Amino acid sequence: MKRRLQLLAGVALGWCLLGLSRNANPPQGAPDVIVYASDLTNHALSEFDFWNDPASPGGRMIGTPNTGGELDPPPEDDPHVTFTVRVHGGLPYRCWIHMKVGAPKGKSQANKFWVQVTGAVDQQNQEVLKPGTDSYLTAQGPAEQGWRWVGCDPAQPQSSDPMIRFRTAGEVTVRLQAGMEGVGFDQFLLSPSRYSTQPPTEAVVRKP
Protein backbone atom coordinates (compact mmCIF):
# COMPACT_ATOMS: atom_id res chain seq x y z
CA MET A 1 0.00 0.00 0.00
CA LYS A 2 2.81 2.38 0.94
CA ARG A 3 4.64 1.71 -2.33
CA ARG A 4 1.43 2.26 -4.31
CA LEU A 5 0.94 5.64 -2.65
CA GLN A 6 4.54 6.57 -3.46
CA LEU A 7 4.03 5.64 -7.12
CA LEU A 8 0.81 7.67 -7.31
CA ALA A 9 2.55 10.63 -5.70
CA GLY A 10 5.37 10.36 -8.22
CA VAL A 11 2.95 10.32 -11.15
CA ALA A 12 1.08 13.32 -9.76
CA LEU A 13 4.34 15.23 -9.33
CA GLY A 14 5.35 14.38 -12.90
CA TRP A 15 2.08 15.70 -14.31
CA CYS A 16 2.41 18.82 -12.17
CA LEU A 17 5.91 19.52 -13.44
CA LEU A 18 4.79 18.88 -17.01
CA GLY A 19 1.97 21.38 -16.59
CA LEU A 20 4.38 23.94 -15.17
CA SER A 21 6.78 23.48 -18.07
CA ARG A 22 3.97 23.97 -20.60
CA ASN A 23 2.68 27.09 -18.90
CA ALA A 24 6.01 28.54 -17.81
CA ASN A 25 6.81 32.08 -18.78
CA PRO A 26 8.78 32.39 -22.04
CA PRO A 27 12.53 32.83 -21.61
CA GLN A 28 13.76 36.35 -21.03
CA GLY A 29 15.84 37.79 -23.85
CA ALA A 30 14.50 35.37 -26.48
CA PRO A 31 16.29 35.98 -29.78
CA ASP A 32 14.87 37.60 -32.87
CA VAL A 33 13.74 35.25 -35.64
CA ILE A 34 15.48 36.35 -38.83
CA VAL A 35 15.09 34.79 -42.27
CA TYR A 36 17.13 35.95 -45.25
CA ALA A 37 15.69 35.45 -48.72
CA SER A 38 19.02 33.91 -49.69
CA ASP A 39 18.39 31.17 -47.07
CA LEU A 40 15.41 29.86 -49.02
CA THR A 41 15.19 27.46 -51.95
CA ASN A 42 13.10 27.46 -55.10
CA HIS A 43 10.65 25.08 -53.40
CA ALA A 44 9.60 27.94 -51.10
CA LEU A 45 8.54 30.14 -54.02
CA SER A 46 5.24 30.19 -55.91
CA GLU A 47 5.19 32.74 -58.77
CA PHE A 48 8.12 34.53 -57.12
CA ASP A 49 11.73 34.53 -58.33
CA PHE A 50 15.19 35.10 -56.93
CA TRP A 51 16.69 38.39 -58.07
CA ASN A 52 20.29 39.49 -57.65
CA ASP A 53 20.77 42.53 -55.42
CA PRO A 54 24.19 43.43 -54.00
CA ALA A 55 22.57 45.24 -51.04
CA SER A 56 20.80 42.09 -49.85
CA PRO A 57 22.23 39.40 -47.54
CA GLY A 58 23.86 36.79 -49.73
CA GLY A 59 23.35 39.08 -52.73
CA ARG A 60 19.82 37.82 -53.39
CA MET A 61 16.28 39.02 -52.84
CA ILE A 62 12.89 37.55 -53.80
CA GLY A 63 10.41 39.38 -56.02
CA THR A 64 7.48 38.91 -58.37
CA PRO A 65 7.11 40.53 -61.83
CA ASN A 66 4.78 43.47 -62.28
CA THR A 67 2.31 43.21 -65.15
CA GLY A 68 0.08 45.93 -63.72
CA GLY A 69 -2.56 43.48 -62.60
CA GLU A 70 -4.52 43.38 -59.34
CA LEU A 71 -4.10 40.73 -56.64
CA ASP A 72 -6.62 39.51 -54.07
CA PRO A 73 -5.97 38.84 -50.36
CA PRO A 74 -6.09 35.41 -48.72
CA PRO A 75 -7.71 32.97 -48.95
CA GLU A 76 -7.11 33.71 -52.65
CA ASP A 77 -4.02 31.73 -53.68
CA ASP A 78 -1.88 34.40 -55.38
CA PRO A 79 1.96 34.57 -55.62
CA HIS A 80 3.49 33.61 -52.28
CA VAL A 81 6.56 32.45 -50.39
CA THR A 82 6.42 29.89 -47.55
CA PHE A 83 9.06 28.86 -45.03
CA THR A 84 9.33 27.54 -41.47
CA VAL A 85 10.77 29.15 -38.34
CA ARG A 86 10.97 28.20 -34.65
CA VAL A 87 9.19 30.35 -32.06
CA HIS A 88 8.47 30.48 -28.31
CA GLY A 89 4.94 29.98 -27.02
CA GLY A 90 3.11 32.80 -25.23
CA LEU A 91 5.63 35.42 -26.33
CA PRO A 92 4.39 38.43 -28.36
CA TYR A 93 6.37 38.98 -31.57
CA ARG A 94 6.35 42.00 -33.86
CA CYS A 95 6.63 41.19 -37.55
CA TRP A 96 8.74 43.24 -39.99
CA ILE A 97 9.57 42.77 -43.67
CA HIS A 98 12.53 44.43 -45.38
CA MET A 99 10.57 45.31 -48.50
CA LYS A 100 11.75 46.57 -51.84
CA VAL A 101 9.04 48.77 -53.32
CA GLY A 102 9.09 48.34 -57.07
CA ALA A 103 8.10 50.59 -59.94
CA PRO A 104 4.33 51.20 -60.14
CA LYS A 105 2.46 49.88 -63.12
CA GLY A 106 -1.22 49.73 -63.92
CA LYS A 107 -3.16 48.90 -60.75
CA SER A 108 -0.04 47.93 -58.82
CA GLN A 109 2.05 50.16 -56.54
CA ALA A 110 4.38 47.18 -55.90
CA ASN A 111 4.42 47.77 -52.15
CA LYS A 112 2.28 45.25 -50.26
CA PHE A 113 2.51 41.81 -48.66
CA TRP A 114 -0.11 39.81 -46.77
CA VAL A 115 1.25 37.70 -43.93
CA GLN A 116 -0.11 34.49 -42.42
CA VAL A 117 1.44 32.02 -39.99
CA THR A 118 0.43 28.71 -38.47
CA GLY A 119 0.00 28.32 -34.72
CA ALA A 120 -0.84 31.97 -34.05
CA VAL A 121 -3.52 32.95 -31.53
CA ASP A 122 -5.14 36.21 -30.44
CA GLN A 123 -5.31 37.59 -26.90
CA GLN A 124 -8.31 35.31 -26.22
CA ASN A 125 -6.25 32.28 -27.30
CA GLN A 126 -8.31 31.84 -30.49
CA GLU A 127 -6.57 30.75 -33.67
CA VAL A 128 -5.78 33.55 -36.13
CA LEU A 129 -3.67 34.19 -39.24
CA LYS A 130 -3.97 30.61 -40.43
CA PRO A 131 -3.00 30.07 -44.11
CA GLY A 132 -6.01 29.25 -46.23
CA THR A 133 -8.29 31.60 -44.26
CA ASP A 134 -9.20 35.28 -44.57
CA SER A 135 -7.23 36.18 -41.43
CA TYR A 136 -3.94 37.96 -42.18
CA LEU A 137 -1.67 40.91 -41.43
CA THR A 138 -0.79 43.54 -44.01
CA ALA A 139 2.66 44.97 -44.67
CA GLN A 140 1.97 48.15 -46.65
CA GLY A 141 5.07 50.00 -47.85
CA PRO A 142 5.34 53.63 -48.96
CA ALA A 143 4.78 54.83 -52.51
CA GLU A 144 8.45 55.71 -53.02
CA GLN A 145 10.57 53.06 -54.68
CA GLY A 146 13.39 51.45 -52.73
CA TRP A 147 14.11 49.50 -49.57
CA ARG A 148 12.09 49.98 -46.36
CA TRP A 149 11.47 48.06 -43.14
CA VAL A 150 7.69 47.69 -43.08
CA GLY A 151 5.59 46.47 -40.14
CA CYS A 152 2.94 43.78 -40.45
CA ASP A 153 -0.29 45.32 -39.17
CA PRO A 154 -3.93 44.25 -38.74
CA ALA A 155 -6.57 45.46 -41.14
CA GLN A 156 -8.14 47.53 -38.35
CA PRO A 157 -5.22 48.95 -36.33
CA GLN A 158 -7.48 51.02 -34.11
CA SER A 159 -9.08 47.88 -32.66
CA SER A 160 -6.52 45.13 -33.22
CA ASP A 161 -3.16 44.12 -31.82
CA PRO A 162 -0.23 43.92 -34.27
CA MET A 163 1.65 41.43 -32.08
CA ILE A 164 1.78 37.76 -33.06
CA ARG A 165 1.47 35.17 -30.28
CA PHE A 166 1.84 31.41 -30.42
CA ARG A 167 0.02 28.94 -28.22
CA THR A 168 3.01 26.61 -28.00
CA ALA A 169 6.70 26.65 -28.82
CA GLY A 170 7.95 24.91 -31.92
CA GLU A 171 8.14 25.13 -35.68
CA VAL A 172 5.57 27.24 -37.54
CA THR A 173 5.01 28.01 -41.22
CA VAL A 174 5.10 31.59 -42.46
CA ARG A 175 3.29 32.51 -45.67
CA LEU A 176 4.07 35.82 -47.38
CA GLN A 177 1.59 36.52 -50.18
CA ALA A 178 2.05 39.33 -52.67
CA GLY A 179 -0.52 42.06 -52.13
CA MET A 180 0.68 43.81 -55.26
CA GLU A 181 2.71 42.67 -58.23
CA GLY A 182 6.31 43.88 -58.44
CA VAL A 183 6.94 43.77 -54.69
CA GLY A 184 10.05 42.13 -53.23
CA PHE A 185 11.86 41.42 -49.97
CA ASP A 186 15.19 40.17 -48.68
CA GLN A 187 14.58 39.76 -44.92
CA PHE A 188 11.72 38.64 -42.67
CA LEU A 189 11.87 39.40 -38.94
CA LEU A 190 9.88 38.32 -35.88
CA SER A 191 11.08 40.30 -32.87
CA PRO A 192 9.96 39.66 -29.27
CA SER A 193 11.66 42.70 -27.73
CA ARG A 194 14.39 44.57 -29.59
CA TYR A 195 12.12 45.70 -32.43
CA SER A 196 8.75 45.32 -30.70
CA THR A 197 7.79 48.97 -31.25
CA GLN A 198 10.23 50.41 -33.81
CA PRO A 199 11.68 48.95 -37.01
CA PRO A 200 15.39 48.25 -37.40
CA THR A 201 17.53 51.22 -38.38
CA GLU A 202 20.10 49.04 -40.13
CA ALA A 203 19.57 47.77 -43.66
CA VAL A 204 20.65 44.25 -42.70
CA VAL A 205 19.72 42.73 -39.32
CA ARG A 206 22.39 40.31 -38.20
CA LYS A 207 21.35 36.88 -37.02
CA PRO A 208 21.85 36.06 -33.32
N, C-alpha and C positions, 0 to 999 in steps of 0.2 A: 504493500500500500504506500509506504514511504517513498519507494523508488518511483512508483507511478505518479505521485504528486510532484516529485522532482522533475520528471520528464515533461509533465504538463506545464510546470512553471517555466521550464526551458523553452518550450514551444511558444508560450505566451510572450516571453521576453524577446524571442526571435521575431515574432510578428510585430511587436512594439517597435523594435529597432528598425525593422523594414519600413514601417509606417513613418518613422521619424526621418529616415533617409530619403523617402519619397517626397516628404513635405518640408524638408530642410530648406533654409534660406539659400538662395543661389550664392556662389562664391563671390567674395568681394574682389574687385579688380579683375573681373572676367574680361578676356581679351576681345578686341574687335574682330569681327568676321569679315575678311577681305578676300574678294575673288577678282583676279585679273582676267580680262578677256583672253589673254595669251595662255592662261591655264587650261582653257577649254578645248574640246575637240570638235570636229565637224558634226559628230553625232548629237551635240548639244544644240545645234542650229537648225531652225526650220524657216526657210525663206530669208535667212540672214547670211552674211558672208564675212570672212575675215578680210580686213583691209590693212595695209601697211600704214603705220603712222609713227614716225620717230619719237614723238612726244609721249607715246603710250608705253607702259611696262611691257618689256619683251618686244617692243616695236610693232605691236599689233593691236587693233581695235576690232569691234564687230559692228557692222552696219547693214542697213537694208536699202536697196535702190529706191529712188523717188521718181515715180511716174506721174505724180500729181493726183493720185487717187485718194479716196477716203477710206479709213479703216474703222471698224466697229470694236467696241470694248468686249471683254469677256462676258458671257461664255462663247462669243464668236471666236473661232479658231483662226486668227490671223498670224502674220509672221511673229515668231517668238524664239526665245532662248531658254533652255532649262538646264539646271545644274543643282547639285546637292551641297549642303553645308552642315556643320554640326553646331548646335545651339544649346544653351542652358534653359531649363524649364523655369517658369515663373519670373523671368528677368525681362524687363521692358527694353526693347531694342529700337533704335531710330534707324531708318533705312535711307541711304543716300546712293545716288547713281552719278558717276562722273560721265556726263552726257556730252556728246558732240552734236550741237545743233547744226543741221545741214542747210543747204540752200532751199528756200521755199519754191514750191512749184505747184500750180493748180490749187487744189484744196488743202495741200499739205504745207505746214510750217516746219516740218521735220524736227519737232522738239517735244515729243511726248512718249512716255512709256506707261503701261499699266503693269502693276506688280501683284502677283499672287504667291502664296507660300503654304505648303502643307503644315498641319499641326498648330496653326495659329488660333488663338482664342481672344475674345474681347474681355472687358473687365468683369463681365458676368460669367466668364468661363464657357461661353458659347463659341462654337467653331466659326471662324471667319476666314476670308481670303483664300478659300480653297479653290485650286484650279478646277476649271469646268463649271464654275458658278458665276453669278454676277456680282460677287463680292471681291473688291480689289482696291488697291491704292493707286494714286496717279502721281507720276513724276512729270511735272509740266515745266519745261525750260523756258528761257526768255526768247524773244523774237530774234535777237542778234545771233549771228552765226559764231560758232566757236565752242570751246570747252567750258563747261560749268559743272560745279557740284550742285545737284538738284535733289531736294527732299521728296520722299514718297509720302503723299498726304491723302487723307480721306476725301471723298467727294463733297462732304459737308463739314468743313473744318470748324465751323462755329459750334457744332454739336458732337463732334467725333474726336477720338484720340488718335494721333498719328503713330503712337508707339505700337510695336508688334510684340506680342507675348506668346509664349509657347507653354502648353500644358505640361509637357515633360521634356527632359533633355534627350538629345539624340540627333539623328540625321534627318533633315527636312529637305524638300525640293522647292527651289525657287523658280518661278516662271516669269520672265520679263517679256511682255507682249508689246509690239510696236503700236503706239497710239497714233502715230503719223509716219508715213513713208519718209525715208531719207534720214531717219534718226540713227544715232550710233552711241556706243559707250565703250569704255575700256576698263572701268572698275565698278564693282558693286560692293557696298559696305553696309554691314549691320553693326551699329555701335551701342553698347549698353551704358556707356558713361562719357567717354571722352568727347564724342560728337553727338550727345543726346539732345542738344538744343541748337548748336551752330554747326554749319558744314565745315569740312576741313579747309584750311587756308592753303595747303600745299597741293600741287597738281597731282602728285603721286603719293598715296598713303602707303607707308611701308608696313609689311606684314610683321606681326609680333614675333 
